[in-house]
Amino acid sequence: MLKKEELISSLQEALRTEEAAIPLYTKFVGSTLFLSGFSEENISRIERILHELNKDSCQHAAKFERLISQIENGDKDAY
């Protein structure tokens, strides 16, 4: 079992990772694509995939925030 504080701490770490990692990857991959030598079609496909990944990441972050809030405001102390 996890104590409330431990679970919240783990979820906050996951949230920080979600908020930091994907934007960082998309920023550097975008620069790399410019120099990659890939065809325009492949670059466009990769950019669409990265856009979807970034959108999904934002949704994940929002879910983490809601979950953290629910746990913080809940009466349960062990999970």
C-alpha positions as CSV (number, residue, x, y, z in Angstrom):
1,M,0.0,0.0,0.0
2,L,1.0,3.6,-0.6
3,K,0.4,6.4,1.7
4,K,-1.4,9.4,0.3
5,E,1.7,11.6,0.3
6,E,3.8,8.9,-1.5
7,L,1.1,8.6,-4.2
8,I,0.8,12.3,-4.7
9,S,4.6,12.6,-4.9
10,S,4.8,9.9,-7.6
11,L,2.0,11.5,-9.6
12,Q,3.6,15.0,-9.3
13,E,6.9,13.5,-10.7
14,A,5.0,11.9,-13.5
15,L,3.3,15.2,-14.2
16,R,6.7,17.0,-14.3
17,T,8.1,14.4,-16.7
18,E,5.0,14.7,-18.9
19,E,5.2,18.4,-19.0
20,A,8.9,18.6,-19.7
21,A,9.9,15.6,-21.9
22,I,7.6,15.8,-24.9
23,P,8.0,19.6,-25.6
24,L,11.7,19.1,-25.3
25,Y,11.8,16.2,-27.7
26,T,9.6,18.0,-30.2
27,K,11.7,21.1,-30.1
28,F,15.0,19.3,-30.8
29,V,13.5,16.8,-33.3
30,G,12.1,19.7,-35.2
31,S,15.6,21.2,-35.6
32,T,17.0,17.8,-36.5
33,L,14.4,17.2,-39.2
34,F,15.5,20.4,-41.0
35,L,19.0,18.9,-41.4
36,S,18.0,15.2,-41.8
37,G,17.8,14.9,-45.5
38,F,14.4,13.2,-45.2
39,S,11.9,13.8,-47.9
40,E,9.2,16.4,-47.4
41,E,6.6,13.7,-47.2
42,N,8.5,12.0,-44.3
43,I,9.2,15.2,-42.5
44,S,5.5,16.1,-42.8
45,R,4.5,12.7,-41.4
46,I,6.9,13.0,-38.5
47,E,5.7,16.5,-37.7
48,R,2.1,15.3,-37.6
49,I,3.0,12.4,-35.3
50,L,4.9,14.8,-33.0
51,H,1.9,17.2,-33.0
52,E,-0.4,14.3,-31.9
53,L,2.1,13.2,-29.3
54,N,2.3,16.7,-27.9
55,K,-1.5,17.0,-27.8
56,D,-1.8,13.6,-26.1
57,S,0.9,14.7,-23.6
58,C,-1.2,17.8,-22.7
59,Q,-4.2,15.6,-22.1
60,H,-2.2,13.3,-19.9
61,A,-0.9,16.2,-17.9
62,A,-4.5,17.4,-17.3
63,K,-5.5,13.9,-16.1
64,F,-2.5,13.9,-13.7
65,E,-3.6,17.3,-12.3
66,R,-7.2,16.1,-11.8
67,L,-6.1,12.9,-10.2
68,I,-3.6,14.7,-7.9
69,S,-6.4,17.1,-6.9
70,Q,-8.9,14.3,-6.2
71,I,-6.4,12.5,-4.0
72,E,-5.3,15.6,-2.1
73,N,-9.0,16.5,-1.4
74,G,-10.0,12.9,-0.6
75,D,-10.3,11.4,2.8
76,K,-8.5,8.1,1.9
77,D,-4.9,7.9,3.2
78,A,-3.8,4.6,1.8
79,Y,-3.9,3.3,-1.8
